[in-house]
Amino acid sequence: MKRRTMLSTLGAISFGITAPKIAKADLILPPYQTQERELETDILVVGGGTAGAIAAIQAGRAGKRVILIECQSQLGGTTTTAGVAFPGIFFAWGKQIISGIGWEAVQDAVALNGDTLPDFSIPHGREHWRHQVRLNASIYTILLEQKCLEAGVQIRYYETPTRLEFDGSNWLIETSGKGIHTQIKSKQVIDCSGNAIAAQLAGFTVLKEAESQPGTLMFTLGGYDFDSLDLNHIKAAYEEAIQKGELVRAEFRGNIIGLLKNKGDNIQHIAGADSTTSESHTLTNIKGRTSLLKHLEFLRRQPGCENTRIVAMCTEAGVRETYRIEGLYQVSHEDYVTGRNYPDAVSYSYYPIDLHIIEHGVTPKHLSEGVVAKVPLRALIPKGSTNFLVAGRCLSSDRLANSALRVQASCMGMGQAAAAAAALAINQNCSPEAVDFESLATLIQNHGGLVPSQSDYV
């Protein structure tokens, strides 16, 4: 048989014989129906971001049944999905102040990617970013996931809580996800959502500023040689575009040269960034991407920038500030900058006061030499709650203190401490605020964490 004849014969077989068989095999499925699930656990962690992933691992390693619900597709939150893959700061004044499970994950990610850690023995001065650890975000999120699985954590992506109710002994939580409606009974709840969504649904008081800090879409630009650019020409063209209303100065802090020099990174500002609801989060992401597109088109009209392109862009914008709980104690700015000691301090925080203002950018206010802030357990517990904690940026604090407490290393320490308190509360049959503190400190330390003592630092 000639090749042409063979091919036409095969074609006839394919379309004349095979196709009808495939058609006969098609199934007419019943109308789509949401699947119902009923689950029971010891500890439910809401949110798998910076604090939540660490909390889930700690709770699992403490021997508890753990469910972790996360509305996105991966763990790590700000570090991974939002692209701020430089968590800090773990060392202060030549001494490590945040360790434990978060530091373990960071070290593992650095090693697996063949990277090196900064030399923490060299003081960072006013350039605190020198002590931040640059991570491969993809490796980090995979490692978090594996550590959760190894700890026995049940991860449930694409789910969000819709109702929380306390029946006197257990929390009854409803969640909604892709094709799934779940009812969960849990002894303890830890809200690591960043937005205090579980705390709000449970009816606890939350606080929010009238105008939140701006958000940032992380991206990387390429396709130009910065050293060969006519920066004066570009600055003049930029000012003209602002005057014409084509660009908005505040969207990149009025610093087009900084945008080019840094090739993007952490320079954009999105006014009114809010991740509280699907609608507000959608608007935040659209604003960020629209702003990037406008500036990209502007740059491609400038000499030497004609081939400027987006090399990488995160899937969503990072949000710095939404809701905070009203806790048993509120960490104030004065508490933070003086390194106040607490009888129930469970973790440290070390970062400049870092309030971003849409019009003026940010001017970090560094801590005085020797000062390290602490986080009391009471700031992780909503007023009037039972068997409920939070960890991460939604802890009880004023706005200025929160601008520093919200960074990743601090949130990792909070997450581990909150999970240890929840696990111990189950063992001691009490609410987290009533746990034996010495036992809590021991549990945290047994898993590598560092717990402040009254003699530490200030």
C-alpha positions as CSV (number, residue, x, y, z in Angstrom):
1,M,0.0,0.0,0.0
2,K,1.3,3.4,-1.0
3,R,1.9,5.9,1.9
4,R,-0.8,8.3,0.6
5,T,-3.4,5.5,0.4
6,M,-2.4,4.2,3.8
7,L,-2.9,7.6,5.4
8,S,-6.3,8.1,3.8
9,T,-7.4,4.7,5.0
10,L,-6.3,5.5,8.5
11,G,-8.2,8.7,8.3
12,A,-11.3,6.9,7.3
13,I,-10.9,4.5,10.1
14,S,-10.4,7.3,12.6
15,F,-13.4,9.4,11.6
16,G,-15.7,6.7,10.3
17,I,-15.3,4.2,13.0
18,T,-13.7,5.6,16.1
19,A,-15.7,8.8,16.4
20,P,-19.1,7.2,16.7
21,K,-17.8,5.0,19.5
22,I,-16.6,8.0,21.4
23,A,-19.9,9.6,21.0
24,K,-21.7,6.5,22.3
25,A,-19.4,6.6,25.4
26,D,-20.4,10.2,26.3
27,L,-22.3,10.4,29.6
28,I,-25.1,12.7,30.3
29,L,-24.4,13.8,33.9
30,P,-27.0,15.0,36.4
31,P,-27.1,18.7,37.1
32,Y,-24.2,20.0,39.2
33,Q,-24.6,19.7,42.9
34,T,-22.5,21.1,45.7
35,Q,-20.9,18.3,47.7
36,E,-21.5,18.3,51.5
37,R,-18.7,17.4,54.0
38,E,-18.8,17.1,57.8
39,L,-15.4,17.1,59.5
40,E,-14.2,17.2,63.1
41,T,-10.8,18.4,64.3
42,D,-8.9,19.6,67.3
43,I,-7.6,22.9,65.8
44,L,-8.9,24.8,62.7
45,V,-6.4,27.3,61.2
46,V,-8.0,29.9,59.0
47,G,-5.5,31.1,56.4
48,G,-2.3,29.4,55.2
49,G,-0.2,32.5,54.9
50,T,2.9,33.6,56.8
51,A,1.4,32.9,60.3
52,G,-1.1,30.2,59.4
53,A,1.2,27.7,57.7
54,I,3.6,27.8,60.7
55,A,0.6,27.6,63.1
56,A,-0.7,24.5,61.4
57,I,2.7,22.8,61.4
58,Q,3.2,23.6,65.1
59,A,-0.2,22.3,66.0
60,G,0.3,19.1,64.0
61,R,3.7,18.5,65.6
62,A,2.2,19.0,69.0
63,G,0.1,15.9,68.2
64,K,-3.2,17.6,67.4
65,R,-5.6,16.9,64.5
66,V,-5.4,20.0,62.3
67,I,-7.4,21.4,59.4
68,L,-6.0,24.3,57.5
69,I,-8.3,26.2,55.1
70,E,-6.8,28.6,52.6
71,C,-8.7,30.5,50.0
72,Q,-5.8,30.6,47.5
73,S,-3.9,27.8,45.8
74,Q,-0.7,27.7,47.8
75,L,0.7,28.4,51.3
76,G,3.0,31.3,52.2
77,G,0.7,34.3,51.6
78,T,2.7,37.5,51.5
79,T,6.0,35.6,50.9
80,T,4.7,33.5,48.0
81,T,1.4,34.6,46.5
82,A,2.1,38.3,47.0
83,G,5.8,37.9,46.1
84,V,7.5,39.6,49.1
85,A,10.0,36.7,49.2
86,F,12.4,38.4,51.6
87,P,11.1,37.7,55.1
88,G,12.7,39.5,58.0
89,I,13.9,40.1,60.5
90,F,15.2,37.1,62.5
91,F,18.2,38.7,64.2
92,A,18.6,41.8,66.3
93,W,21.7,43.4,67.7
94,G,23.8,40.4,66.9
95,K,21.4,37.8,68.5
96,Q,18.7,35.7,67.0
97,I,15.3,36.6,68.3
98,I,12.9,34.6,66.1
99,S,13.6,30.9,65.4
100,G,11.5,27.8,65.5
101,I,9.4,26.4,62.6
102,G,9.4,29.5,60.5
103,W,13.2,29.8,60.6
104,E,13.5,26.1,59.9
105,A,11.5,26.5,56.7
106,V,13.5,29.6,55.7
107,Q,16.8,27.8,56.2
108,D,15.6,24.7,54.3
109,A,14.5,26.9,51.3
110,V,17.8,28.7,51.3
111,A,19.7,25.4,51.3
112,L,17.6,23.7,48.7
113,N,18.0,26.7,46.3
114,G,21.8,26.8,46.9
115,D,21.6,30.3,48.4
116,T,23.5,31.8,51.3
117,L,22.2,33.7,54.3
118,P,23.2,37.3,55.1
119,D,26.0,37.8,57.6
120,F,23.8,38.7,60.6
121,S,26.9,39.6,62.7
122,I,27.3,42.7,60.6
123,P,25.0,45.5,61.8
124,H,22.5,46.6,59.2
125,G,22.4,50.2,60.4
126,R,19.6,52.2,58.7
127,E,19.5,49.6,55.9
128,H,17.5,46.9,57.6
129,W,16.8,45.1,54.3
130,R,20.4,43.8,54.5
131,H,19.3,41.3,57.1
132,Q,16.3,40.1,55.1
133,V,16.6,36.6,53.5
134,R,15.9,36.4,49.8
135,L,14.0,33.2,49.1
136,N,12.9,31.2,46.1
137,A,9.2,31.6,46.7
138,S,8.3,28.4,44.7
139,I,10.6,26.3,46.8
140,Y,9.4,27.9,50.0
141,T,5.7,27.2,49.3
142,I,6.4,23.6,48.4
143,L,8.4,23.1,51.6
144,L,5.6,24.6,53.7
145,E,3.1,22.2,52.1
146,Q,5.3,19.2,52.7
147,K,5.9,20.1,56.3
148,C,2.2,20.5,56.8
149,L,1.6,17.1,55.3
150,E,4.3,15.5,57.4
151,A,2.7,17.0,60.5
152,G,-0.6,15.4,59.6
153,V,-2.3,18.6,58.6
154,Q,-5.3,18.4,56.4
155,I,-5.0,21.2,53.8
156,R,-8.1,22.5,52.2
157,Y,-7.3,25.0,49.4
158,Y,-10.0,27.2,47.8
159,E,-12.1,27.4,50.9
160,T,-13.2,30.3,53.1
161,P,-15.3,30.4,56.3
162,T,-18.8,31.7,56.0
163,R,-20.1,31.1,59.5
164,L,-18.6,30.5,63.0
165,E,-20.6,29.7,66.1
166,F,-19.5,28.5,69.5
167,D,-21.8,26.0,71.2
168,G,-20.3,26.2,74.6
169,S,-17.7,23.5,74.1
170,N,-16.8,23.4,70.3
171,W,-16.7,25.8,67.4
172,L,-19.0,25.0,64.5
173,I,-17.6,26.4,61.3
174,E,-19.1,26.4,57.8
175,T,-16.8,26.9,54.9
176,S,-17.5,27.3,51.2
177,G,-15.2,26.3,48.3
178,K,-15.2,25.0,44.8
179,G,-18.1,22.6,44.7
180,I,-17.8,22.0,48.4
181,H,-19.8,23.1,51.4
182,T,-18.1,21.9,54.6
183,Q,-19.3,21.8,58.3
184,I,-16.4,21.6,60.7
185,K,-16.5,21.0,64.4
186,S,-13.3,22.2,66.1
187,K,-12.1,22.5,69.7
188,Q,-10.0,25.6,68.9
189,V,-9.8,28.2,66.1
190,I,-6.8,30.2,65.1
191,D,-7.5,33.1,62.7
192,C,-4.5,33.7,60.5
193,S,-6.4,35.3,57.7
194,G,-4.7,38.7,57.9
195,N,-8.2,40.2,57.6
196,A,-9.6,38.8,60.9
197,I,-12.4,37.3,58.9
198,A,-13.0,34.4,61.3
199,A,-13.0,36.8,64.2
200,Q,-15.6,39.0,62.5
201,L,-17.8,36.0,61.6
202,A,-17.6,34.9,65.3
203,G,-18.9,38.3,66.3
204,F,-15.8,39.7,68.0
205,T,-14.9,43.4,67.8
206,V,-12.5,44.4,65.1
207,L,-10.8,47.7,64.2
208,K,-9.9,49.3,60.8
209,E,-8.5,52.6,59.8
210,A,-10.6,55.0,57.7
211,E,-7.9,54.8,55.1
212,S,-5.6,51.8,54.9
213,Q,-2.0,51.7,53.9
214,P,-1.4,51.3,50.1
215,G,-0.8,47.8,48.7
216,T,1.9,46.7,46.2
217,L,1.9,44.5,43.2
218,M,5.3,42.8,42.9
219,F,6.8,42.5,39.4
220,T,10.1,42.5,37.6
221,L,10.9,44.6,34.5
222,G,13.6,43.9,31.9
223,G,14.7,44.7,28.4
224,Y,16.7,47.8,29.0
225,D,20.2,48.9,30.2
226,F,19.7,51.3,33.1
227,D,23.3,52.7,32.9
228,S,22.8,53.8,29.3
229,L,19.5,55.6,29.9
230,D,19.0,59.4,29.7
231,L,17.5,59.7,33.1
232,N,16.9,63.5,32.9
233,H,14.9,63.0,29.7
234,I,12.8,60.3,31.3
235,K,12.2,62.3,34.4
236,A,11.0,65.3,32.3
237,A,8.7,63.1,30.3
238,Y,7.4,61.5,33.5
239,E,6.5,64.9,35.0
240,E,4.8,65.9,31.7
241,A,2.7,62.7,31.7
242,I,1.7,63.4,35.3
243,Q,0.7,67.0,34.5
244,K,-1.4,65.7,31.6
245,G,-3.2,63.2,33.8
246,E,-1.7,60.2,32.0
247,L,0.1,58.9,35.1
248,V,-0.5,59.3,38.8
249,R,2.5,60.4,40.9
250,A,1.5,58.4,44.0
251,E,1.3,55.1,42.1
252,F,5.1,54.7,42.1
253,R,5.9,57.2,44.8
254,G,6.8,59.8,42.2
255,N,10.0,57.9,41.5
256,I,10.1,56.7,37.9
257,I,13.9,56.4,38.1
258,G,13.6,54.2,41.2
259,L,11.1,52.0,39.3
260,L,13.7,51.6,36.5
261,K,16.7,51.1,38.8
262,N,15.0,48.4,40.9
263,K,13.3,46.9,37.9
264,G,10.0,46.9,39.8
265,D,10.2,45.0,43.1
266,N,8.6,46.6,46.1
267,I,8.0,50.1,44.8
268,Q,4.4,50.4,43.6
269,H,1.6,51.9,45.8
270,I,-2.1,50.9,45.3
271,A,-4.4,53.4,47.0
272,G,-7.1,51.9,49.1
273,A,-5.8,48.3,48.8
274,D,-8.2,46.0,50.6
275,S,-8.3,42.2,50.7
276,T,-11.3,41.9,53.0
277,T,-13.9,40.8,50.4
278,S,-13.7,39.3,47.0
279,E,-15.0,42.5,45.5
280,S,-12.4,44.8,47.3
281,H,-9.6,42.3,46.5
282,T,-10.6,42.2,42.9
283,L,-10.5,46.0,42.7
284,T,-7.1,46.1,44.4
285,N,-5.6,43.6,41.8
286,I,-7.1,45.4,38.9
287,K,-5.8,48.8,40.1
288,G,-2.3,47.3,40.5
289,R,-2.2,45.7,37.1
290,T,-3.8,48.7,35.3
291,S,-1.2,51.0,36.9
292,L,1.6,48.7,35.8
293,L,0.3,48.6,32.2
294,K,0.1,52.4,32.0
295,H,3.7,52.8,33.2
296,L,4.9,50.1,31.0
297,E,3.4,51.8,27.9
298,F,5.0,55.1,29.0
299,L,8.4,53.6,29.5
300,R,8.3,51.9,26.1
301,R,8.0,55.4,24.5
302,Q,11.2,56.6,26.1
303,P,14.6,56.4,24.4
304,G,16.5,53.2,25.5
305,C,13.3,51.7,27.0
306,E,11.6,50.7,23.8
307,N,12.0,47.0,24.6
308,T,11.0,47.2,28.2
309,R,8.9,44.2,29.2
310,I,7.4,42.4,32.2
311,V,9.6,39.5,33.1
312,A,7.5,38.3,36.0
313,M,4.4,39.4,37.9
314,C,2.7,38.1,41.0
315,T,-0.8,36.7,40.7
316,E,-2.2,39.2,43.3
317,A,-1.2,42.4,45.0
318,G,0.1,42.4,48.6
319,V,-2.1,44.2,51.2
320,R,-0.5,45.7,54.2
321,E,-3.4,46.5,56.4
322,T,-7.1,45.6,56.9
323,Y,-8.8,44.6,60.2
324,R,-7.2,44.1,63.6
325,I,-8.9,42.4,66.6
326,E,-9.8,44.2,69.8
327,G,-7.8,41.9,72.1
328,L,-7.3,41.3,75.8
329,Y,-4.4,43.7,75.4
330,Q,-3.5,46.1,72.6
331,V,0.2,46.6,71.8
332,S,0.8,50.3,71.4
333,H,3.4,52.2,69.5
334,E,5.0,53.1,72.8
335,D,5.1,49.5,73.9
336,Y,6.7,48.5,70.6
337,V,9.5,51.2,70.4
338,T,10.4,50.8,74.1
339,G,10.6,47.0,74.0
340,R,8.1,46.7,76.8
341,N,8.2,43.4,78.8
342,Y,5.1,41.4,79.5
343,P,4.5,38.5,81.9
344,D,2.9,36.6,79.0
345,A,5.3,37.5,76.2
346,V,5.4,34.6,73.7
347,S,7.5,35.9,70.8
348,Y,9.6,38.8,69.6
349,S,9.3,41.3,66.9
350,Y,12.1,43.4,65.4
351,Y,11.4,45.8,62.5
352,P,11.2,49.5,62.0
353,I,7.9,51.3,62.3
354,D,7.0,51.0,58.6
355,L,3.8,53.0,57.8
356,H,3.3,53.5,54.1
357,I,1.6,56.7,53.1
358,I,0.2,57.0,49.6
359,E,1.5,60.5,49.0
360,H,4.9,60.3,50.5
361,G,6.0,56.6,50.4
362,V,7.6,55.3,53.5
363,T,10.3,56.5,55.9
364,P,11.1,53.7,58.3
365,K,11.7,54.7,61.9
366,H,14.2,52.3,63.4
367,L,14.3,51.0,67.0
368,S,16.8,52.5,69.3
369,E,19.9,50.4,69.9
370,G,19.3,47.3,72.0
371,V,15.5,47.5,71.8
372,V,13.5,44.4,70.7
373,A,9.7,44.4,70.8
374,K,7.7,41.6,72.3
375,V,4.2,40.1,71.6
376,P,2.0,39.1,74.6
377,L,-0.3,36.2,74.4
378,R,-3.2,38.5,75.4
379,A,-2.8,40.4,72.1
380,L,-3.6,37.2,70.2
381,I,-6.9,36.6,72.0
382,P,-10.1,38.6,71.1
383,K,-12.0,40.1,74.0
384,G,-14.9,37.9,75.1
385,S,-13.7,34.9,73.2
386,T,-13.3,31.3,74.3
387,N,-11.0,28.8,72.6
388,F,-10.1,31.4,69.9
389,L,-6.8,33.0,68.9
390,V,-5.4,35.1,66.1
391,A,-1.9,35.3,64.7
392,G,-0.3,37.6,62.1
393,R,-1.2,41.2,61.2
394,C,-4.7,41.0,62.6
395,L,-3.4,40.9,66.2
396,S,-4.5,43.5,68.7
397,S,-2.3,46.5,68.2
398,D,-2.5,50.2,67.2
399,R,-1.7,51.3,63.7
400,L,1.9,52.3,64.2
401,A,2.8,49.2,66.1
402,N,1.0,47.1,63.6
403,S,3.1,48.6,60.7
404,A,6.1,46.8,62.2
405,L,4.4,43.7,63.8
406,R,2.9,42.7,60.4
407,V,6.2,41.6,58.8
408,Q,6.8,37.9,58.1
409,A,9.3,36.9,60.8
410,S,7.2,38.4,63.5
411,C,4.1,36.7,62.1
412,M,5.9,33.3,62.1
413,G,6.7,33.7,65.8
414,M,3.1,34.6,66.5
415,G,1.8,31.7,64.5
416,Q,3.9,29.1,66.4
417,A,3.0,30.6,69.7
418,A,-0.7,30.7,69.0
419,A,-0.7,27.1,67.9
420,A,1.2,26.0,71.0
421,A,-1.3,27.8,73.2
422,A,-4.2,26.2,71.4
423,A,-2.7,22.7,71.7
424,L,-1.9,23.2,75.4
425,A,-5.4,24.6,76.0
426,I,-6.8,21.3,74.8
427,N,-4.5,19.3,77.0
428,Q,-5.4,21.5,80.0
429,N,-9.1,21.7,79.2
430,C,-9.1,25.5,79.3
431,S,-9.2,28.5,77.1
432,P,-5.9,29.7,75.7
433,E,-5.6,32.8,78.0
434,A,-5.7,30.4,81.0
435,V,-2.9,28.0,80.0
436,D,0.0,27.5,82.3
437,F,2.6,29.9,80.9
438,E,5.7,27.8,81.9
439,S,4.2,24.8,80.1
440,L,3.5,27.1,77.1
441,A,7.1,28.4,77.0
442,T,8.4,24.9,77.2
443,L,6.3,23.7,74.4
444,I,7.4,26.5,72.1
445,Q,11.0,26.0,73.0
446,N,10.8,22.3,72.4
447,H,9.9,23.1,68.8
448,G,12.8,25.5,68.4
449,G,11.0,28.8,69.2
450,L,12.4,31.6,71.3
451,V,10.3,32.9,74.2
452,P,11.2,36.3,75.8
453,S,12.1,36.4,79.4
454,Q,11.8,39.5,81.7
455,S,15.6,40.0,81.6
456,D,15.8,40.0,77.8
457,Y,16.9,43.3,76.2
458,V,14.9,46.3,77.4
